[in-house]
Amino acid sequence: MTDNHPTLKCILPKESLGRDSRLSLLDLSRSDLLSGIQIRCRFLLTLTKYSVPNSFCLRAVETFKMGRIKFNGVLLLMILQIFLVSTTIGDEMYESDQKTVKPLIDIIRQVRNKLEQSETKEKQISELNSDLMEKYHEIVRIHETFMKEAALLNEYKNKVIKGENDLQLCQNNVDKSESEINSQQNIILKLEEQLTDRSTYLENCQVQLKSVNSRLIEKDENIKRFSEIIKNKTEHQKTLELKLEKSKFIIIKHENDIQLCRSEINKLNRTSENIREEQQKIQLKLKESETKLIDKVKENQLCQSELDKSSATTCIPFGEYPGVNQLNVSGIGLFNVLCDSQIAGPGWIVIQQRVGEKDNFNKGWATYRKGFGSFEGDFFLGLRKIHLITSLQRFELYIHVVDENGNTYNALYDDFKISDEDNGYALSLGKFNGTFVEDGMRDSENMKFSTFDRDNDKDDDANCADWDESGWWYNSCYTCSLNAPYGQLLRSWDNGDILLKEVKMLIRPKEVIN
């Protein structure tokens, strides 16, 4: 193509393009058309020298503005329109341009095929666009729903935050209420304590009120009683006044009588003086008689004392007068005993004594039955006498022991007695008490007395009295014997052996202690 070809021009309205009334296709390329439109318009400038109608150009431009059909369709229509115009003008021009149009026809055919393919793709694109639009609208709906839900979530979140704030306020209010409740409870407890105190005080007041009421009632009764008494006293006073008037007359009369009596009293006083003198004489005589009577009583007491002493069976009648005294015991008559009041109190009879005279206690049966020794030294009272004394009443036995070192021991048995000779003068002791650790005499209880000439012990191998050189109530030959020779050990009394220096056995009636 060369520059001498005619230019294709379109007549466009001014309001459609906003420029001059006639505008060439070349000017359209400067109106932001696609590059393909510009190229094809340049090509069409060479095809014909005739102008294209304004309606065609206007439709093409409006179609392009709508953007619904691609430029290839617009171009094809333009070509067809140009072709038809050129055909109607004349065959001369056709023949001269046949060589040029034939390639254009091929191009048109290719364009048409592409256009058909483009339409098919356009339909597919339209369908895809419709699907995309539906998806877009669905996304918009989802987005709107999401936004609404997000708005609701924000609203719920605000409500939750507000609820948390309200809850915190409520918790603060609850804590405040709890503190107030605690303070109120403390106040209530204090009030309860005060109420309890007030109740107690009220009860006490009620009790006092009852007491006061009872006292008031009692006082009212007393007032009534006193009123009655006063009334009675008033009446009695009136009566007494009447009696007083009468008494005045009687007193006057009595005064006269008194004067008479005084004269009589004077006479009696003189007589009473005489009587007093007689009473004094009588009192002197009574005193003399009392003195004589006291002397007689003392004489009788002395006589009774002498009589008691002469018939005494124990040392109790001799009281604080120890020493040798006589007892009068049935079956044996009068005999002397040694009474002791220093070792264990008054009234004790000494039945055995060893005070260092070294008298031999290895005696026979008859000697032990009768007794032997001297009250000033060593002696044994006698089995028969001891039996007769202890058979009269219950006696206690007191044993007094002194060892060579001067240590003192004692033992007390509360029911001491010995049987008669037929029963071997068997020993009974009773309960033990004393300063000895062990009861050394217990082994001899219920045993008969043994001497060298009468063996009553339970030892089958020997006569313990002969072996121990003393008479005693032996059980075995190792039994403690208070009659053993001096220098011999006293066994079984204090968890050891005691070397005897002094021994006394004393008896006294049990009733003295009781």
FITI-254290 format. One record per residue (C-alpha): residue number from 0; x negated, y negated, z negated. Coordinates in steps of 0.25 Angstrom, whole numbers. Each point is the difference from the previous one (the first is absolute). Layout:
N
SITE     k       x       y       z
SITE   NUM       X       Y       Z
...
//
This chain:
514
SITE     k       x       y       z
SITE     0       0       0       0
SITE     1      -4     -14       4
SITE     2       4     -14      -5
SITE     3       8      -3      13
SITE     4      11       9      -4
SITE     5      13      -7      -4
SITE     6       3      -1     -16
SITE     7      12       6      -6
SITE     8       7     -10      -8
SITE     9      12       2     -10
SITE    10       9     -12      -3
SITE    11       3       1     -15
SITE    12       9      -9      -8
SITE    13      -7     -10      -9
SITE    14       7       5     -13
SITE    15      -5      14       3
SITE    16     -15      -3       0
SITE    17       0     -14      -5
SITE    18      -9      -5      12
SITE    19       3      -5      14
SITE    20      11       5       8
SITE    21      -9       8       9
SITE    22     -10      10      -5
SITE    23      -9      10       7
SITE    24      -3      13      -5
SITE    25     -14      -4      -2
SITE    26       5     -10     -10
SITE    27       7      12      -7
SITE    28     -13       6      -3
SITE    29      -4     -12      -8
SITE    30      13       2      -9
SITE    31      -6      11      -9
SITE    32       4      11      10
SITE    33      -7      13       0
SITE    34     -12       2       9
SITE    35       7      10       9
SITE    36      10     -10       4
SITE    37     -10     -10       4
SITE    38      -7      10       9
SITE    39      12       4       7
SITE    40       5     -14       2
SITE    41     -12      -3       7
SITE    42       1      12       9
SITE    43      14      -4       3
SITE    44      -4     -14       5
SITE    45      -6       7      13
SITE    46      13       7       3
SITE    47       9     -11       5
SITE    48       1     -14       3
SITE    49      14      -1      -5
SITE    50       5      -4     -13
SITE    51       7       9     -10
SITE    52      14      -4      -5
SITE    53       1      -7     -13
SITE    54       9      10      -6
SITE    55     -10      11       2
SITE    56     -11      -7      -6
SITE    57       9      -4     -12
SITE    58       5      14      -2
SITE    59     -14       5       0
SITE    60      -5     -10     -10
SITE    61      12       2      -9
SITE    62      -2      15       1
SITE    63     -15      -2      -4
SITE    64       4      -9     -12
SITE    65      10      11      -5
SITE    66     -12      10       1
SITE    67       9      12       2
SITE    68      -6       5      14
SITE    69     -15       1       3
SITE    70      -5     -10      11
SITE    71      -2      12      10
SITE    72      16       0       2
SITE    73       0     -15       1
SITE    74     -11       1      10
SITE    75       7      10       8
SITE    76      13      -7       1
SITE    77      -8     -13       5
SITE    78      -7       8      10
SITE    79      14       6       5
SITE    80       6     -13       1
SITE    81     -11      -6       7
SITE    82       0      12      10
SITE    83      15      -2       3
SITE    84      -2     -14       2
SITE    85     -12       2      10
SITE    86       8      10       7
SITE    87      12      -9       3
SITE    88      -8     -11       5
SITE    89      -6       8      12
SITE    90      -7      12       5
SITE    91     -11      -8       5
SITE    92      -5      -3     -13
SITE    93       2      15      -3
SITE    94      -8       5      11
SITE    95     -11     -10      -2
SITE    96      -1       4     -15
SITE    97       3      15       1
SITE    98     -15       4      -3
SITE    99       1      -9     -13
SITE   100      14       5      -4
SITE   101      -3      15       1
SITE   102     -10       1     -11
SITE   103       9      -9      -8
SITE   104      11      11       2
SITE   105      -9      10      -5
SITE   106      -3      -8     -12
SITE   107      15      -2      -2
SITE   108       2      15       0
SITE   109     -11       2     -10
SITE   110       6     -11      -8
SITE   111      14       6       1
SITE   112      -6      13      -5
SITE   113      -7      -6     -12
SITE   114      13      -8      -2
SITE   115       8      13      -1
SITE   116     -11       5     -10
SITE   117       0     -13      -7
SITE   118      16       1      -2
SITE   119      -1      14      -5
SITE   120     -11      -4     -10
SITE   121       8     -13      -3
SITE   122      12       9      -3
SITE   123      -9       8      -9
SITE   124      -6     -12      -6
SITE   125      14      -6      -2
SITE   126       4      13      -7
SITE   127     -12      -1      -8
SITE   128       3     -14      -3
SITE   129      14       3      -4
SITE   130      -6      11      -9
SITE   131     -10      -9      -5
SITE   132      11     -11      -3
SITE   133       8      11      -7
SITE   134     -12       3      -8
SITE   135      -3     -14      -2
SITE   136      14      -3      -5
SITE   137      -1      13      -9
SITE   138     -13      -6      -5
SITE   139       7     -13      -2
SITE   140      11       7      -7
SITE   141     -10       8      -8
SITE   142      -8     -13      -3
SITE   143      13      -7      -4
SITE   144       4      12      -9
SITE   145     -14       0      -5
SITE   146       0     -14      -3
SITE   147      14       1      -7
SITE   148      -6      12      -8
SITE   149     -12      -8      -3
SITE   150       8     -12      -4
SITE   151       9      10      -9
SITE   152     -13       6      -5
SITE   153      -6     -14      -3
SITE   154      14      -3      -7
SITE   155      -1      13      -8
SITE   156     -14      -3      -3
SITE   157       4     -14      -5
SITE   158      11       6      -8
SITE   159     -10      11      -6
SITE   160      -9     -11      -3
SITE   161      11      -8      -6
SITE   162       5      12      -7
SITE   163     -14       3      -6
SITE   164      -1     -15      -4
SITE   165      14       2      -6
SITE   166      -5      13      -7
SITE   167     -12      -7      -5
SITE   168       9     -11      -6
SITE   169       9      11      -5
SITE   170     -12       7      -6
SITE   171      -5     -13      -6
SITE   172      15      -2      -5
SITE   173       0      14      -6
SITE   174     -14      -2      -7
SITE   175       5     -13      -5
SITE   176      13       6      -4
SITE   177      -7      12      -7
SITE   178      -9     -10      -8
SITE   179      13      -7      -4
SITE   180       6      13      -3
SITE   181     -12       4      -9
SITE   182       0     -13      -7
SITE   183      15       1      -1
SITE   184      -2      14      -6
SITE   185     -10      -5     -10
SITE   186      10     -11      -4
SITE   187      11      11      -1
SITE   188     -10       9      -8
SITE   189      -3     -12      -9
SITE   190      15      -4      -1
SITE   191       3      15      -3
SITE   192     -10       0     -11
SITE   193       6     -13      -5
SITE   194      14       6       2
SITE   195      -5      12      -8
SITE   196      -5      -9     -11
SITE   197      12      -8       0
SITE   198       9      13       0
SITE   199      -8       5     -12
SITE   200       1     -14      -7
SITE   201      15       0       3
SITE   202       1      14      -6
SITE   203      -7      -5     -12
SITE   204       9     -12       0
SITE   205      12       9       1
SITE   206      -5       9     -11
SITE   207      -2     -13      -8
SITE   208      13      -5       4
SITE   209       7      13      -5
SITE   210      -8      -1     -13
SITE   211       4     -14      -2
SITE   212      14       3       4
SITE   213       0      11     -10
SITE   214      -6      -9     -10
SITE   215      10     -11       3
SITE   216      12      11      -1
SITE   217      -7       4     -13
SITE   218      -1     -14      -5
SITE   219      14      -3       4
SITE   220       5      12      -8
SITE   221      -9      -4     -12
SITE   222       6     -14       2
SITE   223      14       6      -1
SITE   224      -4       8     -11
SITE   225      -7     -12      -7
SITE   226      13      -8       2
SITE   227       8      11      -6
SITE   228     -10       0     -11
SITE   229       0     -15      -2
SITE   230      15       0       0
SITE   231       0      11     -10
SITE   232     -11      -7      -8
SITE   233       9     -13       1
SITE   234      11       8      -5
SITE   235      -9       6     -10
SITE   236      -5     -13      -4
SITE   237      13      -5      -3
SITE   238       3      12      -8
SITE   239     -13      -2      -7
SITE   240       3     -15      -3
SITE   241      13       5      -6
SITE   242      -8      10      -8
SITE   243     -10     -11      -3
SITE   244      11      -8      -6
SITE   245       4      12      -8
SITE   246     -14       3      -3
SITE   247      -3     -14      -6
SITE   248      11       2     -10
SITE   249      -6      14      -3
SITE   250     -14      -6      -1
SITE   251       4     -10     -10
SITE   252       6      11      -7
SITE   253     -13       8       2
SITE   254      -8     -11      -5
SITE   255       7       1     -13
SITE   256      -2      14       0
SITE   257     -14      -1       3
SITE   258      -2      -9     -12
SITE   259       6      11      -8
SITE   260      -9      10       7
SITE   261     -12      -8      -3
SITE   262       2       0     -14
SITE   263       2      15       1
SITE   264     -13       1       8
SITE   265      -8      -7     -10
SITE   266       5      10     -10
SITE   267      -4      11      10
SITE   268     -14      -6       2
SITE   269      -2       1     -14
SITE   270       4      14       0
SITE   271      -8       3      13
SITE   272     -13      -5      -7
SITE   273       2      10     -10
SITE   274       3      11      11
SITE   275     -14      -4       7
SITE   276      -7       2     -13
SITE   277       6      13      -1
SITE   278      -4       3      15
SITE   279     -14      -3      -2
SITE   280      -1       9     -11
SITE   281       7      11       8
SITE   282     -10      -3      12
SITE   283     -12       2     -10
SITE   284       5      13      -4
SITE   285       2       4      15
SITE   286     -14      -3       3
SITE   287      -5       8     -11
SITE   288       9      11       4
SITE   289      -5      -1      15
SITE   290     -14       1      -5
SITE   291       2      12      -8
SITE   292       8       6      12
SITE   293     -12      -2       9
SITE   294     -10       6     -10
SITE   295       9      12       0
SITE   296       1       1      15
SITE   297     -15      -1       1
SITE   298      -1      11     -11
SITE   299      10       8       8
SITE   300      -8      -2      13
SITE   301     -13       4      -7
SITE   302       6      12      -5
SITE   303       6       3      14
SITE   304     -13      -2       6
SITE   305      -7       9     -10
SITE   306      11      10       3
SITE   307      -2      -1      15
SITE   308     -14       1      -2
SITE   309       2      12      -9
SITE   310       9       7      11
SITE   311      -8      -6      12
SITE   312      -2       9      12
SITE   313      -8     -10       8
SITE   314      -9     -11      -2
SITE   315      10     -11       4
SITE   316       5      -3     -14
SITE   317     -14      -4      -4
SITE   318       0     -10      11
SITE   319     -12      -9      -1
SITE   320      -6       8     -11
SITE   321     -10      10       6
SITE   322      -7      10      -7
SITE   323       3      13      -7
SITE   324      15       2      -3
SITE   325       9      11      -4
SITE   326      10       6      10
SITE   327      12       9      -5
SITE   328       3      10      11
SITE   329      10      11      -1
SITE   330      -7      14      -1
SITE   331     -13      -5      -6
SITE   332       4     -11     -10
SITE   333      -9     -12      -3
SITE   334     -14      -1       6
SITE   335     -10     -11       3
SITE   336      -2      -6      14
SITE   337      -9     -11       6
SITE   338       8     -12       6
SITE   339      -6      -9      10
SITE   340       5     -14       5
SITE   341     -12      -5       6
SITE   342      -3       8      13
SITE   343      14       0       6
SITE   344       9      -8     -10
SITE   345       7       5     -13
SITE   346       7      13      -3
SITE   347     -11      10       6
SITE   348      -3      13      -7
SITE   349     -14       5       3
SITE   350       0      15       3
SITE   351     -15       1       4
SITE   352     -12      -9      -3
SITE   353     -14       1       4
SITE   354      -9     -12      -4
SITE   355     -14       6       0
SITE   356       0       8     -13
SITE   357      -4      12       9
SITE   358      10       9      -7
SITE   359       1      14       6
SITE   360      13       2       8
SITE   361      -3      15       3
SITE   362      10       5     -10
SITE   363       9      12      -1
SITE   364      15       1       2
SITE   365       4      -2     -14
SITE   366      -9     -12      -2
SITE   367       6      -7      12
SITE   368      14       4      -5
SITE   369      -2      -6     -14
SITE   370      -9     -12       5
SITE   371     -14      -4      -5
SITE   372     -10     -11      -2
SITE   373       1     -14      -7
SITE   374       8     -12       3
SITE   375     -13      -9      -1
SITE   376      -7       9      11
SITE   377       3      11       9
SITE   378      13       7      -2
SITE   379      12       8       7
SITE   380      13      -1      -7
SITE   381       5      14       2
SITE   382       8       7      11
SITE   383      12       3     -10
SITE   384       1     -14      -5
SITE   385      -1      -6      15
SITE   386      11      10       4
SITE   387      10      -3     -12
SITE   388      -2     -15       3
SITE   389       2       0      15
SITE   390      12       9      -2
SITE   391       8     -11      -7
SITE   392       1      -9      11
SITE   393      -7      -5      13
SITE   394     -14      -4      -1
SITE   395     -11      -6       9
SITE   396     -15       3       0
SITE   397     -11     -11       1
SITE   398     -14       5       2
SITE   399     -11     -10      -3
SITE   400     -14       4       6
SITE   401     -13      -8      -1
SITE   402     -13       5       7
SITE   403     -14      -2      -4
SITE   404      -1     -13       8
SITE   405      11      -6      -8
SITE   406      10       1      12
SITE   407      14       2      -5
SITE   408      11       9       6
SITE   409      14       3      -3
SITE   410      11       9       4
SITE   411      15       0      -4
SITE   412      10      12       1
SITE   413      15      -4      -2
SITE   414       5      14      -5
SITE   415     -10       7      -9
SITE   416       3      12      -8
SITE   417      -5      14      -3
SITE   418       8      13      -2
SITE   419       0       9     -13
SITE   420     -10      10      -3
SITE   421       8      12       6
SITE   422      -2      -8      13
SITE   423     -14      -2      -2
SITE   424       1     -15      -3
SITE   425       2      -3      15
SITE   426      -2     -14       5
SITE   427      10     -10       7
SITE   428      -5     -13       5
SITE   429      10      -8       8
SITE   430      -4     -11      10
SITE   431     -14      -6       0
SITE   432      -4     -14       0
SITE   433     -14      -6      -4
SITE   434     -13      -5       5
SITE   435      -6      13       4
SITE   436       0       2      15
SITE   437       5      15      -1
SITE   438       9       7     -10
SITE   439     -10       8      -7
SITE   440      10       7     -10
SITE   441      10       5      11
SITE   442      -8      13       2
SITE   443       3       3     -15
SITE   444      15      -2       1
SITE   445       9      12      -5
SITE   446     -13       7      -4
SITE   447      -1       7     -14
SITE   448     -10      -4      -9
SITE   449     -13       9       0
SITE   450     -11       2     -11
SITE   451     -12       9       0
SITE   452       9      10      -7
SITE   453      12      -1       8
SITE   454      -1      -1      15
SITE   455      12      -6       7
SITE   456      -7      -6      13
SITE   457       2       5      14
SITE   458     -15       4       2
SITE   459      -1      15       1
SITE   460     -15       0      -1
SITE   461      -2      -8     -13
SITE   462       6      -6     -12
SITE   463      -1     -15       3
SITE   464       1      -4     -14
SITE   465     -12       9      -4
SITE   466      -7      -5      13
SITE   467       2     -15      -3
SITE   468      -2       1     -15
SITE   469      13      -7      -3
SITE   470      15       3      -1
SITE   471       9      -6      10
SITE   472      12       2      10
SITE   473      -9       7      10
SITE   474       5       4      14
SITE   475     -14       3       6
SITE   476     -14      -1      -6
SITE   477      -2     -13       8
SITE   478      12      -7      -7
SITE   479      -2     -13      -7
SITE   480      -1       2     -15
SITE   481       0     -12      -9
SITE   482      -5       9     -11
SITE   483     -13       4       7
SITE   484     -13      -1      -7
SITE   485      -7     -14       0
SITE   486     -10      -1      12
SITE   487       9       8       9
SITE   488       6      -7      12
SITE   489      14      -3       1
SITE   490       4       5      14
SITE   491      12      -3       9
SITE   492       4     -13      -6
SITE   493      -6     -11       9
SITE   494      -5       7      13
SITE   495     -13       2      -8
SITE   496      -5       4     -14
SITE   497       1      -8     -13
SITE   498      -9       3     -11
SITE   499       9      -2     -13
SITE   500      -4      -9     -11
SITE   501      14      -2      -7
SITE   502      14       6       2
SITE   503      13      -2      -6
SITE   504      14       7       2
SITE   505      12      -8      -5
SITE   506      15       3       0
SITE   507      12      -9      -2
SITE   508      15       1       2
SITE   509       4      -5      14
SITE   510      12      -8      -5
SITE   511     -10     -11      -6
SITE   512      -4      -4      14
SITE   513      15       1       5
//
